[in-house]
Amino acid sequence: MSERSHARAAALPEPHPFKPLNVVGVSPHADDAEYGAGCLLAAYAAAGHRVTITLMTGVDEVRTAEAKAAAVALGADLVADPSGHDGSLDVTRARVTWLEEHVDTADVVFAPHPDDTHQDHRATSAIVRAALRRSGVSLCWYRTPSSGQSFTPTAFHPVTEHLARVRQRAIELHRSQADRPYLQQDHLALKDAWFGWLSGHPAVEPFEVVRQRLTPPPVAAVPTGRC
């Protein structure tokens, strides 16, 4: 390497070490996070980021066990609120405190949109907003089968064939829900294609960005002399 090349290399900034993100997907029920953000969560995990699914209704041992297996299939961890009942999830101080502990160090949180016909989904959105009320964490809503018309996606993540297979494998591990029409592969493919058409892509998962925390780019070194 010439002296000029050495001088140019010395002027470049040191490469920054990879810092994995802490990604949290909040799921009212076992299977909601997979339905709404399964491909994106799997992509984060495959890229080396830490992914955790927080299940708000962890009373049912069978469904919680299925959710844990599905999380592993995505490359994620699972934590479950043992007090949450499917169908009667309430917004309580205790649940907000529980979730605060699991999103305290998060970089980005994904949760169901607040406009939803399912009461547990609405309660989960309210718990998330309360838990993040003093936080600058990035927050995005994902779509569920019961999301209302006010869900307005502003960000889209491509669904590749590989990611679709990973998501489907995770969903198939929810064996107790195998008869749910919205968990069938043809429904998921149609959803991906519909929102893909809206966004100009072949297939996507849609998200509504509530807030996004931006970080400044690294400052380039100022050359000390002419090269």
Sequence and secondary structure as in RCSB ss.txt:
>XXXX:A:sequence
MSERSHARAAALPEPHPFKPLNVVGVSPHADDAEYGAGCLLAAYAAAGHRVTITLMTGVDEVRTAEAKAAAVALG
ADLVADPSGHDGSLDVTRARVTWLEEHVDTADVVFAPHPDDTHQDHRATSAIVRAALRRSGVSLCWYRTPSSGQS
FTPTAFHPVTEHLARVRQRAIELHRSQADRPYLQQDHLALKDAWFGWLSGHPAVEPFEVVRQRLTPPPVAAVPTG
RC
>XXXX:A:secstr
  HHHHHHHHHS         EEEEEESSTTHHHHHHHHHHHHHHHTT EEEEEES    HHHHHHHHHHHHHHT
 EEEE TT  TT     HHHHHHHHHHHTT SEEEEE S BSSHHHHHHHHHHHHHTTT   EEEEE  TTB TT
    EEEE  HHHHHHHHHHHHT GGGTT GGGSHHHHHHHHHHHHHHHTSSSEEEEEEEE            SS
  
